[in-house]
């Protein structure tokens, strides 16, 4: 069996003051978070998580402390908690319905110091499969989220060279 992974790093450390408590909690569950002075460096050796588990006490405290901030994280989490059993002490939230890039975009939009955030991901596989390798880079600004995969970059290089993809002669 082949094991696929997508190690990812967020190139800029994110200042603690730029994140709401809920964003910090959610991003620290999606990624590994390492302290970097008054900031957090987000990364993952296997790829970002999308099934997140929280204690309801911790989650509600972070939501309460984040009130008043325009945040994808707050909107998404609140929608997932509608109708949740009040007696539950742990909650699992599937974040595959949104993207962590939107959370970083909210942070950049509000930040006085961050103009953009970048994410770099490599695609790896434990076996030498054609579809198991490559990568992508993502640029997150206040107004846009753009990215290119290695396939996109190779296509651009082929176009610049006047070669059509698949032309082996």
Beta strands, then each sheet from edge to edge (+ up, - down):
strand 1: 4-5
strand 2: 8-10
strand 3: 14-15
strand 4: 32-36
strand 5: 39-44
strand 6: 51-55
strand 7: 90-94
strand 8: 116-125
strand 9: 134-141
strand 10: 145-149
sheet 1: 1+ 8- 2+ 5- 3+
sheet 2: 1+ 8- 9+ 10-
sheet 3: 1+ 8- 2+ 5- 4+
sheet 4: 6+ 7-
end
